[in-house]
Amino acid sequence: MLAGAGASVLPTYLCRGELASGALRELLAPPVPPSAAGQVVARVSSSATAAVAAGRAGSVGQST
């Protein structure tokens, strides 16, 4: 981004200084900032199913 071309979705905390200095500018501001929550996707038949289930069991604010 700082090289002079492109667009990206960045959390404000990663570019607060560049926004303040004018090195970067915000093109679109969503009415509701995106969630910082991570998402895990796995096929049911995946060999990683047990690991995914363990991760789900330990997640905070899990929705099903």
C-alpha positions in Angstrom: 0.0 0.0 0.0 2.7 2.4 0.9 4.5 1.7 -2.4 1.8 3.8 -4.1 -0.9 1.5 -5.6 -3.5 -0.9 -4.4 -6.3 -1.4 -1.9 -6.5 -3.5 1.1 -8.7 -4.3 4.2 -6.6 -3.6 7.2 -7.4 -3.3 10.9 -7.1 0.3 12.0 -4.6 -0.6 14.7 -2.2 -1.8 12.0 -2.2 1.5 10.1 -3.3 4.2 12.6 0.0 6.1 12.2 -0.1 6.0 8.4 -3.7 7.2 8.4 -2.9 10.0 10.8 0.1 11.1 8.7 -1.8 11.0 5.4 0.5 8.2 4.0 -2.6 6.1 3.7 -6.2 7.2 3.4 -9.5 5.4 4.1 -11.5 4.8 0.9 -14.6 3.2 2.4 -15.7 3.1 6.0 -18.2 0.4 6.8 -21.1 1.4 9.1 -20.2 -1.4 11.4 -16.5 -2.4 11.6 -15.8 -6.1 10.6 -15.4 -8.6 13.4 -11.9 -9.6 14.4 -13.1 -13.1 15.1 -11.4 -15.9 13.2 -13.2 -18.5 11.3 -12.4 -22.2 10.9 -13.7 -24.2 7.9 -13.2 -27.9 7.5 -14.8 -30.7 5.5 -16.7 -33.2 7.7 -14.7 -36.0 6.1 -11.4 -34.3 6.9 -8.8 -36.1 8.9 -8.5 -32.9 10.9 -12.1 -33.3 12.2 -10.9 -34.2 15.7 -8.6 -31.2 15.9 -11.4 -28.9 14.6 -13.8 -30.2 17.2 -11.2 -29.7 19.9 -10.7 -26.1 18.7 -14.5 -25.5 18.7 -14.8 -26.8 22.3 -12.1 -24.3 23.4 -13.4 -21.3 21.5 -15.0 -18.3 23.2 -18.3 -17.1 22.0 -18.8 -20.0 19.7 -21.9 -19.9 17.6 -23.4 -23.0 16.0 
